Amino acid sequence: MKKFASILAVLFVLSFITAGFAQEAAAPAEQVKAAAEVKEAAPAAEAKTGDSKLPETLMKAYEKMTVNVTFSMEVKTKMNGQVFNSKTQAYFKDAKHYRMDSEVAGQKTRMVVDGEIAWTYMEANNMLMTMPVPPSPTDLKKDINYTEGKDGENVTYTFTDANSQMKVVTTVNPKDMLVVKTNTFDAKGEAISEMIYGDWKFDKVEDSIFNKPEGAQEMTMPAQPAPTK
């Protein structure tokens, strides 16, 4: 579902990247009893289905968070019965030039998208890996279905993937047009990840922030193998 992915690509790629590094960094997990796991149900949205246009409030919120702004994200990701917490600092010059610095399980990583170039830097290994440029978060299509709801004074927008039935819930403060948090849920309604946004600063982001670390070993992400017949 390409159009679904393009809406929140930048916001979610971070949570999956940090989860991947966390899984590698963490010691092998012991078996955890199912009764001890925290089950979080997806919030029930009010019965208001969006038409073929993306809501104006959400569009403005995405635009505001991708032009000369820095902010922090508290990220909580659940994987294999474990919960990984991290904090990320994001720097956006615009939707095609941004940087995200993260630390999870003691590992520091940096993801940079600089126009037609994208790379991830792993500080512990002093290794830099180029990767495909993800879609822009403002490259939003019009034919997207969503469900609108309320969370106190905030507005929620729930997007459901037709194939996997995974849900993405974005919460926006309509007064200042800022994204408050983003939650993802699996097909059973159990929480996968949560990102809470804060520390907003609207200042010019300089080009120098996208420079590659000097002396880093550069590698290219291996191409995905062609599917077998």
N, C-alpha and C positions, 0 to 999 in steps of 0.2 A: 504494500500500500504506500506508494511513493509519496503521494501528497500528504498523507498523515505523517510520514517520517520527516518531510521537509519542514513542517511547521516547527517542530521542537527539536530538530536535530542537534543544534548546538547545546541546548539546555540538557539534553539527555545523554549525549555522547560522553559528557564528563562523568556522570554517575556510573556508566558502564566501564569507562576506563579506570576510574578509581577502584571499582569493585574488582576488576581484573588484577590490578596490582596488589590489592589487599589479599586476594585469594592466594597469590604467589608468595606474598610475604608472611602470611599467617602460618603457624605450625599446623600440622594435620589435626583436624577437629575430631573430638571424641563424639561418639554417638550421643545425640541429645534426644530425650524422650519427647514425643510429640506433645504431651500434656504440658510440658514446660515451655513450649514455644509460645511467643506472643502472637495472637491472631488479631489482625486489624482489618475490619471490614471496610470496603470502599464506601465513601459517603454517598448517601442517596441523594440524587439530584432532583430538583423540581421538574415537573413535567413541562418543559419548554424546549422544544427542539429547534435548533437554528436552521435557517434556510440555506441557500447556496452561497451566501456571503459570510465571510468571517466577521465576527462582531467588532464594531468600531473600537470599543474599549480595549479589547485584546490586541488589536492592531496597533493602537497608540502605545500600549504598554510595551510591546515588543520593540517598537521604533525607539522609545525612550531609553530602553536598556541596551541599545546597540549603537549609540552615537556619543562619543566623547564622555564615557562614564566608567567608573570603577565601582565594584561592589563585591561583597563577600557572599559565599554560599556555604551553609552548614549542610553537609550531605550525610544521610544515613542510608546505608544499603544493606539489604538482607540477602545472604547467600549461603546455601548449604547449612541452614540452621544457625548461622552466625550473623552478628550485626557488626558492620564496619562503619565507623564514624570518621569523617574528615572535614577539613575546612579548606575552601578554595577561594582564591582571590582572582577576580576577573577584571580584565582591562579591555575595553572596547573602544577602538577608534571609529569603526563603523562595522556593519554586518559582515564584511569580508576581511577585516583586519582586527584581530583580537588575540588575547593571550590569557591562559588560565593556569595558575600555579596551585598545585595541590600537594598535600601530605597525608598519607594514609599508611598505617602499619609501619611507621618509621621511614617510609620511602617518599622522597620528594620528586615530583614530576612536573613538567611544564609542557603545555600544549599550545602551539602557536599556529594561527592561520594568518598568512600575510599575502593576501591577494590570491595568486595562483599557486602559492607554495604553502604546504602544511607540514609540521613536524612535531614530534614528541621527544622531550629530553628527559632522561633518567639520570638524576644527579649522582646516585651511588656508583653507577657504572661509567659515568661521564660519556654516555652514549646518546646519540641523536638519531632518531629514525624518521625518515620522511614518510608521508602517508597521503592517501587521497584527500582532496579538499572536501570537507562536508558541505552539505547544502546550507545556504544562508538562512538564518531564522526569519528574515523578512521576505523570503521568496515564497510567499503564501499564495495558494491557489484559492479560487472562489468556490469550487464545488466540494466543500468539506462540510460534513454533517457533525453537529455538536449538540450537547445538551447543556443548557444554562441553569444555574442554581444559585443559592445564597449560602454564605457562611458568615453569619453575623451581618456586619455592614459591607462585607466584601462580596464580590461576585465570583462564581466558579464556572469554569468551562470544562466539560468532560468530553474527551474524544475517545472513541472505542474503535479498535482495530477489528475489522470485519472477519479477518482470518483467525487471528490468535485470541480475540476477545479481551486482549489486554486493554486497560483503561489508563488514560493520562488525564489528571485533573489539575488545571492551572487556576490558582486563586489570585485575583487582582483587586487592589484597593482602587475603587473608581474615583476617589477624591484626588489622589495624586498620580493616578495612572501608573502605578508601579506593581510589578508582580511580587506577591507576598511569598508564595511557595508553589512547588510543583510536586505532585505525588503520582506514582505509578502503581498499578495494581494488576495482579495476574487474573486469569480467567475465573478463578474461584473467589475473587474479591479480596485476596490477601495482599498486604502491602509488600512491594518490592523495594521501593526507594522513596526518599523524601528529600527535597532540597528547599531550604529556607533562606531567603535573600535578605540582605541588610547592608549597613555601612555604605549607603549610596553617596557618591561624590561625582558631581557633574563638572569636570574640568577637562581641558585638552589632553589627549593621550598622544605622546610623542612617538615618532617612528622608531626611535632608538630602542624602545621597549621590546621590539620584535627581532632584535639582532640575535644571531645564533651565538651560543657560548663559545668562547675561543678555546681551541684545543680539543673539542669534543670529537669523538669517533663517530663518523656518519655512516649510517646504513639505510637501505631502502626496504620498506615493508614488502615482503614476498607477495607476488601476485597470487590471487586465488586460483586454485587448479580448475580446469574446465570440468564440467560435470560429465560423469561417465554414462555411456548409453546403456 
